[in-house]
């Protein structure tokens, strides 16, 4: 999955300016089997950070209202987009007929035994599965990866290799972190899926990205 946007103008600009983590970072030539992930949050964060889509800088989204913290490194996959193809796959697997993509890059959780002190970093990771999350009527898949060459998790090849408790902790976080008193959130997790479905979602999200931002490469080449 070559990064055409960064060749050659983006690469030259990257020597002087910070690359946009969504549009200017290469997902990797080995995708969907090995991925470059952008990490926004780590397990010690007590506030929620996310990338500002316009500037590409990490911003403070909101303080966490309760004591729950994300139990893994959390971020997104560069040059992916949850659009029509991702939504169609979600409907095929969930049986729903009203799903649309959430218009964001695909979320990723990266498991590691190391303590990573902060986000705003790139890591190389191997997808092993994930879970199908639906927020209202929007597809919000979470891909679960293991840090490449991690001493504990690095040998995991599929979601079935991962302890059930680890998956349950991740699910609990994503089902509750938006909770506010008096506000009901229609968030559900319909399935836990393995590595093959993870690869399919990543590939579809790459296709959705290229369709959504098909003019971006042309615009950059005219600069």
Secondary structure, DSSP 4 states (H G I P E B T S, - for coil): ---STIIIIIHHHHTTSPPPTTTSS---TTTTTSEEEEEEE-TT-SEEEEE-TTT--EEEEEE-SSS---SSEEEEETT---SHHHHHHHHHHH--SS-EE-SSPPEEEEE-SS-----SEEEEEEEEEEEEEEETTEE--EEEEEETT-TTTTT--SGGGS-HHHHHHHHHHHHHTT-BTTB---EEEEEEE-HHHHHHHHHHHHHHHHHHTTTHHHHHHT-
